[in-house]
Amino acid sequence: MPDEPNAFQTALALILGRDPDLIGIVALSLQVSLSAVLIAALIALPLGAALALWRFPGRGAVVVMLNALMGLPPVVAGLAVYLLLSRAGPLGEFGLLFTPGAMVIAQVILVLPIIAALTRQQVEELHDDYREQLASLGVSRLRRIPTLLWDARFGLTTVMLAGFGRASAEVGAVMIVGGNIDGVTRVMTTAIVLETGKGNLPLALGLGIVLLGLVALVNAAAHLVGETARRRVG
């Protein structure tokens, strides 16, 4: 087993040398997480806006449940998707288990409540400010959704970045439904766990450095979007 200084130097060499194994794992990670965030956003943005605008019996319970699901344990989401996609499950005939598609589904389940709940909060606050103006113009609630979503686009971009950060750093659910198969479903987080256990510290460290860089980039982007939004309001 290499000592830590040599392992770190080798890890940097793998990154700078664009090691094929490392690049393949990173590329699959980005593909899965970006797909999950995009699918989740397409569902969660209008859902969160609708919850902000409409009042109906049981709405409070729906909001509470949505907020609670923001903290859904990844292994629970992974287990639920596994049961759905296994041979005995209702979706087993599609053969999605242990494929990138299963990993996308698991991450959608984790990310969707975050985007929907935070969208509801932002749109509800925005609607309180513009309620009278929109009503005087005769804009229906349905037509208000795209208007308010567009006006809240800077804040919602930050929300989506938060969702991406959650998806890209997740390990439990994708390990369960993906199986961590080399070249097929091995992403950064699962590869780090496996390679560390095998004693392959250079690859584990290299992936860890890339993952930390990705998290830092996402946080920097979120900060930049937030600052842009504040200057726009000011």
C-alpha positions in Angstrom: 0.0 0.0 0.0 1.5 3.4 -1.0 2.1 5.9 1.8 -0.1 9.0 1.8 2.3 11.6 0.3 3.0 9.3 -2.6 -0.6 8.4 -3.0 -1.5 12.1 -3.1 1.2 12.8 -5.8 -0.1 9.8 -7.8 -3.6 11.1 -7.4 -2.6 14.4 -8.9 -0.8 12.7 -11.7 -4.0 10.7 -12.5 -6.0 13.9 -12.7 -3.5 15.9 -14.7 -2.8 12.9 -16.9 -6.6 12.4 -17.5 -6.5 8.8 -16.5 -9.2 6.9 -18.5 -10.7 5.1 -15.5 -10.9 8.3 -13.5 -12.4 10.3 -16.4 -14.9 7.6 -17.1 -16.1 7.5 -13.5 -16.4 11.3 -13.4 -18.2 11.5 -16.7 -20.8 8.9 -15.6 -21.3 10.7 -12.3 -22.0 14.0 -14.1 -24.3 12.3 -16.5 -26.4 10.7 -13.8 -26.6 13.7 -11.5 -27.3 16.2 -14.2 -30.0 14.0 -15.7 -31.6 13.5 -12.3 -31.6 17.3 -11.5 -33.1 18.1 -14.9 -35.9 15.5 -14.6 -36.5 16.5 -11.0 -36.7 20.2 -11.9 -39.2 19.6 -14.7 -41.5 18.1 -12.1 -40.6 20.0 -9.0 -40.7 23.6 -10.3 -44.3 23.6 -11.5 -45.3 21.4 -8.5 -43.8 23.8 -6.0 -45.3 26.8 -7.7 -48.7 25.2 -7.8 -48.5 24.5 -4.0 -47.6 28.1 -3.5 -50.6 29.4 -5.4 -53.5 27.0 -4.7 -55.2 26.4 -1.4 -57.0 23.0 -1.0 -57.9 20.6 1.8 -54.9 18.8 3.0 -52.4 21.3 1.5 -50.8 21.7 4.9 -50.1 18.0 5.2 -48.7 18.0 1.6 -46.3 20.8 2.5 -45.2 19.2 5.7 -44.6 15.9 3.9 -42.6 17.6 1.2 -40.5 19.4 3.8 -39.9 16.1 5.6 -38.8 14.4 2.4 -36.0 16.9 2.0 -34.2 14.9 4.7 -35.1 11.5 3.2 -32.2 9.0 4.0 -30.6 8.0 0.7 -30.5 4.3 1.7 -34.3 4.4 2.2 -34.8 5.9 -1.3 -32.4 3.3 -2.7 -34.3 0.5 -1.0 -37.6 1.8 -2.4 -36.3 2.0 -5.9 -34.7 -1.4 -5.6 -38.0 -3.0 -4.6 -39.7 -1.2 -7.5 -37.2 -2.3 -10.1 -36.3 -5.8 -8.8 -37.7 -8.8 -10.7 -40.5 -9.2 -8.2 -41.3 -5.5 -8.3 -43.9 -3.7 -10.4 -41.3 -2.3 -12.8 -39.0 -5.3 -12.9 -40.0 -6.2 -16.5 -38.1 -3.1 -17.7 -34.7 -4.4 -16.5 -33.5 -1.1 -15.1 -32.0 -2.4 -11.9 -28.2 -2.1 -11.8 -28.2 0.4 -14.7 -27.5 4.2 -14.8 -31.3 4.6 -15.3 -32.0 3.2 -11.9 -29.4 5.5 -10.3 -31.1 8.5 -12.0 -34.5 7.4 -10.6 -33.0 7.2 -7.1 -31.4 10.6 -7.3 -34.6 12.1 -8.7 -36.5 10.9 -5.6 -33.8 12.5 -3.4 -33.6 15.8 -5.3 -37.2 16.4 -6.2 -38.5 17.2 -2.7 -35.7 19.7 -2.2 -36.4 21.6 -5.4 -40.2 21.5 -4.9 -40.1 22.6 -1.3 -37.7 25.5 -1.8 -39.6 26.5 -5.0 -42.8 26.7 -3.0 -41.2 29.0 -0.5 -39.7 31.3 -3.0 -42.8 31.5 -5.3 -45.1 32.0 -2.3 -43.1 35.0 -1.0 -43.0 36.4 -4.5 -46.7 35.9 -5.0 -47.5 37.8 -1.8 -45.6 40.8 -3.3 -47.3 40.7 -6.7 -50.7 39.2 -5.8 -52.7 42.5 -6.2 -50.9 43.5 -9.3 -51.5 40.1 -11.0 -55.1 40.1 -9.9 -55.7 43.6 -11.3 -54.4 42.4 -14.7 -56.7 39.4 -14.6 -53.9 36.9 -14.7 -55.2 33.4 -13.7 -53.4 31.3 -11.2 -52.3 28.9 -13.9 -50.8 31.7 -16.0 -49.0 33.1 -12.9 -46.8 30.0 -12.6 -44.5 30.7 -15.5 -44.4 34.4 -14.7 -43.4 33.8 -11.1 -41.0 31.1 -11.9 -39.2 33.4 -14.4 -39.1 36.2 -11.9 -37.6 33.9 -9.3 -35.1 32.4 -11.7 -32.0 33.5 -9.9 -33.1 32.0 -6.6 -34.4 28.9 -8.3 -31.0 28.5 -10.0 -29.4 28.4 -6.6 -32.0 25.8 -5.5 -31.2 23.6 -8.5 -27.5 23.9 -7.7 -28.2 22.7 -4.2 -30.1 19.8 -5.7 -27.1 19.0 -7.9 -24.8 19.1 -4.9 -27.1 16.7 -3.1 -27.2 14.3 -6.0 -23.5 14.3 -6.9 -22.4 13.7 -3.3 -24.9 10.8 -2.6 -23.6 7.3 -2.2 -26.1 5.0 -0.4 -29.0 5.0 -2.9 -26.8 4.6 -6.0 -24.8 1.8 -4.4 -28.0 -0.1 -3.8 -29.7 0.3 -7.2 -26.5 0.6 -9.3 -24.4 -2.2 -7.8 -21.2 -0.2 -8.3 -20.4 -2.2 -11.5 -17.1 -1.2 -13.1 -17.6 0.7 -16.3 -21.4 0.5 -16.0 -22.6 2.1 -12.7 -19.5 3.1 -10.9 -19.7 6.8 -9.9 -17.3 9.0 -7.9 -18.8 8.3 -4.4 -19.2 4.6 -4.8 -15.8 4.3 -6.4 -14.2 6.2 -3.5 -15.7 3.7 -1.1 -14.6 0.7 -3.1 -11.1 1.9 -3.9 -10.4 2.9 -0.3 -11.5 -0.5 0.8 -9.1 -2.1 -1.7 -6.2 0.0 -0.7 -6.1 1.9 -4.0 -5.6 5.2 -2.4 -4.3 7.1 -5.5 -7.6 6.6 -7.4 -9.7 7.2 -4.3 -7.8 10.4 -3.6 -8.0 11.5 -7.2 -11.8 11.0 -7.3 -12.1 12.7 -3.9 -10.2 15.8 -5.1 -12.4 16.0 -8.2 -15.5 15.6 -6.1 -14.3 18.4 -3.7 -13.6 20.6 -6.6 -17.0 20.0 -8.0 -18.7 20.8 -4.7 -16.6 24.0 -4.5 -17.5 24.9 -8.0 -21.2 24.4 -7.3 -21.0 26.5 -4.1 -19.1 29.3 -6.0 -21.8 29.3 -8.7 -24.6 29.5 -6.1 -22.8 32.4 -4.4 -22.4 34.2 -7.7 -26.0 33.7 -8.6 -27.1 34.9 -5.2 -24.9 38.0 -5.5 -26.3 38.7 -9.0 -29.9 38.4 -7.6 -29.1 40.8 -4.8 -27.6 43.4 -7.1 -30.6 43.1 -9.4 -33.0 43.7 -6.5 -30.9 46.5 -5.1 
